[in-house]
């Protein structure tokens, strides 16, 4: 069973580093606990610290639709885990 996370939607990874493009991600419909940024084709979810410690930038991570994705970076701690940003593999 997937968990619905509470709290404000996370900032888009691009917005975290570019203040003029600061915006929040939106919940992905039909996928509780996953957020999306349609503007930058990115996703975010919260993973346990142990899982985040095993994942590095560029590592494979599945997309919500089952496609191939890659880790972009780790975000802030939230709800007992770490925000993980990922996108479709190029």
Protein Blocks (a to p, Z undefined) as FASTA:
>chain_A
ZZddedjddddfklmmmmklgccddddehiahiacdfknopadddddfklmmmpcghiac
ddfkopacddfbdcddeehiacddddddZZ
